[in-house]
């Protein structure tokens, strides 16, 4: 085993007790909420007092996921000298998603008349009537159908032509003129979780998947003096297709939902708009400048169906690329790795990540040395010089 980072902190029993008390208070508030979403309890792993550690990792799961989503990663890091805090995304500990998750909605004075027009339009009302009502059967319309739905909405409500740019342009001054949004709760929620670690000595690292990866980046940009490194798996900084972006931005009045990773659960597509708006926030120049000082490891796949690849590539270059100590890896299409690339037992688009163990090894390598070995990323055998990741049971 090789590493360049010594065990750098030795938390005392008092520091651990104070930290646990803060997190436990939050956990109790979550579980006591009458709208608690089953299985969404945050959790943590702290080594015993007096034991030296590399630091503490805060892990943010993917959109519509739950804290246990990357439990194998936190188990691996814990076994090799890290404390961890598996927390949740803003609103994701509660249900229903339509009420509690971050969303972007047209303002009522725009939404209500448009909703009435949709209900009176025979074409759209017929489409909605045939849409599946079982949450397990919700499916995203094809890009061609998305384009058709958007065209119909623009036909029945010409004002949308003026409204569209306000949501599609980053930081458009008219956005809040037309839309209500609470997407910045992603950051305020993450700030509160980070504050629970104020008493914990040593480096703090953030790791996230998809929307969670964007949150991990945004939190590091907000607290660059506190966050030592970021590992960002497939960050959703912008939706991967322009037509999909326009569709999710405008189709709220159609009452279309999408399938959650949790069985029997769905969410309104306005929640995807909120995720993309938060991604636009992360890409703001002030955050890009702050992240130039925080070593970041970004992992993408050419088989993306959620995150926009060119946007991620540009973002990596904007924060300084390799010269600033950042690292980037893209799984080629031939590796058949899907967007939820951090989860070994999740199938998406008919694919899984067969290289998840090496991904975890390279995550460990980056956190401990600031480097990665690209040749190990597509390796199913693992690097024997690094701690081995146990197989699935």
Secondary structure, DSSP 8 states (H G I E B T S, - for coil): ---S----B---HHHHHHHHHHHHHHHHHHHHSTTB-TT---EEE---TT--BSEEEEEE--TT--GGGGHHHHHHHHHTTEEEEEE--TTTTBS-HHHHS--EEE-HHHHHHHHHHHHH-HHHHHHHHTS--SGGG-----HHHHHHHHHHHHHH-TTHHHHHHHHHSTT-TTHHHHEEE-TTHHHHHHHHHHHTTTT--S-EEEEEETHHHHHHHHHHHHTTTTEEEEEEES--SSBS-HHHHHHHHHGGGGT-EEE-SSTT-EEETHHHHHHHHHHHHHTSHHHHHHHTTSEEEEEEETT-SSB-HHHHHHHHHHTTGGGGT-EEEEE-GGG---SSTT-TT--BTTB--TTHHHHHHHHHHHHHHS---HHHHT-SS--TTS-------
